[in-house]
């Protein structure tokens, strides 16, 4: 095991680099969440520190993120930013319960289409929420719904300030160009101090135009490690807390998995869940807001040489130390620069390749993702993610209900004449002698009826049928009853039925079928399909 000195030597540079990037991002994402800049810093310090000490990933950087900011902004607009620490506490407690119940095993039930759609919707919310900052608009009426605020801003485009628009455009262009020519280092690390200098120059009358700064919204931004708040629980917090916990878990696990792919390592899921839970609880106790792993900062952590959790620890401590000294200067950063940083973050959140792949290979998932994005933007992020998961799971169940199968048809001369795979069944020609019907995956209440229906109506014109179960890994009581009916239907038509390749794990459940037990007693259950074919006179090479 390496000494602490060796770990420090390897990880201090990455830790310091990430801390310098985390400060402007944490401030910007807190503003995007309708929270104070100080709340973003407190979250980055305490959530990041606790996650690094108790988490299961060597690389994840936990703090304020774009994935949560859209949802937090909606809630904060209605109930006030002072409720966000309590939301962090509640979501942390829910994540801890999920960790104790080992709920991470069920993340597979949350489809990628719902997550990609939600992320797209949140990206639009973050980006469009910056219209006022980017155009230099102020004093507009605030509405409860996000879309209403976008429309309000669009109605006042004619009142935009040209200098502010130019600063926004130049800043955003700078970020994209910086990524192109210096891909390993986020442009925010340089843009933030340049913006502070420009804002100070404008405030001192050194520029021929006025630039609204963060100080106009938050006149006193002081570095600190604790923010006082009123501990109040409301029933309206429960649904957002569940949504935050779900998104935080998914984002954190995805980030850790991607980091593992970059480093050829493996993180500990249970420990990472525990670390995330404690991170949110710590953030809430200290007056911060909900947090999750930040993929961009995690990737930067890896790319700058981190190989241990100590890098994330150094980063969190660095954010705290630097903020105590320099956070007050952020009052001078122009709102147009913050808008540029947040629009850049929003653009980076959109995973265009995933949408191209879904459109090319899985149109249903593509349209589910677009629907989730639309609901997230137009209605509410929580409704979007819940509807998306529900619809995607219904589509999955509908697909499973068709009953996957593989069918090999043999003629009277004992030669293979057709091979059919999938969900739809073609007509089998008269005179076919033997078929091998392989059931794929599940045999249960979802798809048992589909398999039974094929033998009732479609599979005729043969003498022998072999039910091959090698690829069946799960059977429930309904599946056993379906197998019983399938065997009886075949026998009622005067055909011979055989069963082969039964997994020992499902044999016990199939013994609930009287017809299956009778086949075993008659010696018509074989270890392999080739044994059945030999029994029927086929020459097997």
Steps between C-alpha positions, in 0.01 A plus 500: 500500500631845407588751768302821549799696372504302174125555454537873565782522248284338231168672573562858618518647148170344389335601829605864468404514131151361571452745788578796274240377251245412768478853642359681193285198410360467853417871509339487154301182567377636833372811319339270240327319789369835633727462802773731628859466376610423858258205506674355194841534667380342826360208297825453307705503821295275727333266251830457314700442820262247658456310170878476461537358851215247494432433130598199290649675196859624483408767245147640547475872582173573682343845513238723331411373153294593198301176527338624822493875437186501284300309758640709788426824316135402451463419870694804623292737283182377670615428856816708538871417496493458878329162455790349301707391805201304627462341157865396519440340841190314381656377176811388693283304742316337209828406331621350828182290527548392138860402580395295804238322287756450218270681258786569257429152361175637354657789309470279192124571515563868423534507120767703325236668281337659807835620635616643166165675454508644850858621448401665171206672668716625788760627251230710330380628838853604601572660163171686454504617862803713410313720253468792742869488595612458138283786372544736793131497592386575854186583695281258298196339654577156645257215431458165671548297179833483319346538152313813611829657610662412165208663315528807726870533416433450128241780504769743621778402260473846346622650829824297495829675577744468208816513718362223724406285199852547358663403831281189514580406138874557540508303828308206355720498187808507724381191691445297182830610345684427824359148498612451140858611558541403867262204542648381830429824688153664535489859375308614811826488694626795292172666402391559862799720601489682165130565557566628854759744361254622233224538758728695733606727214134564416413577863795739525386693192795381293273364225267705278204273582331344803524127573253355755699284744423229753523767769172646370325180612721417799662820631707318763652167403722387785699181518381271777460133585156518663178679407226540765149394399165412654437128540149457361344183356214526250301223339567658160867405541442124483448460123795729404722321752419163339574641153825660619610175665429300183681744271793535742545123522485452122733792420750388764505138387531599133785739580684235704451243223638737234797583724565128542495461122761775468727350767432124467395482866182397683310702758302360796129567440384461860771728636432760231129500588587546867745779418239679286240473778734637766618772260145631455430480873821693575415759235152546648630528859749770395240700304581371152279351231462148349807367322604220268812393313602744225615316189698792352693562823549125549643468148730797566610330822601189303664690215716707735655192661284399797524139611352515850210653697753734656475718187129567568583571866765753398256654251231554767747648747639718221153634415448590865838671548495693171138609553571634849754737344367577152124427485413864575653601165226304321267794560678655199446210259257613225169316483564461126814296581304279742238455225773394256641244748153354563403487132830324432422250780152446349643432152750251646215316673331416168627160384435528128658162422250319722208664322646418157544137605146478639352656186688256278443180698216550751241756393270427793775587750580813300142627514473411871811713562357792302168468687681501837697810395177676395320420827810598702509839329130576463353340815751404769830305526357261762197417282735456203726241663208305656301489175812409304585205723138382498456519120839339429422211735158450338670481159747246641220287647310520169811378316557216748134400473552403136713203609845473346569169328726317256353237267672234288281309251591157358330320208413133454853430378633625833663808351477855632280702265440819695639699794277770653604738780323788672144575606290448184425157362476409133275220378655154525452298182305175508719194506749642745620216719672639810544846651728617778330788684745688726352735760722799575561660839183502709202270522257680726167683527624768258566277198357157579177579311692601184681165483178309571312692228753388235434135576124556507474668158820509298727201555338221298614258232771315690535167681752569775572812704798552725462770767856616559546690829875555512464880474224525763645638823179581688162331537220608736182310590315654203781387272475147636124504434564627145744213444236257625245639252749501210578131553129411525411701187770323297396158627132574432590549133650152492860622479806376685653743749847494654680738738875557497780700665315580823703717735511336847400835650167499316434125511355528851245759393409307183420199719190698603373404153329161501553460125874565536528238776321249280746570216787430740338177609462394133869577429422792269713758686857500368821670607574635149299572185749286305403202721135546399593522133705179525204336670285604202751356249692813400867465415692736726858581397 
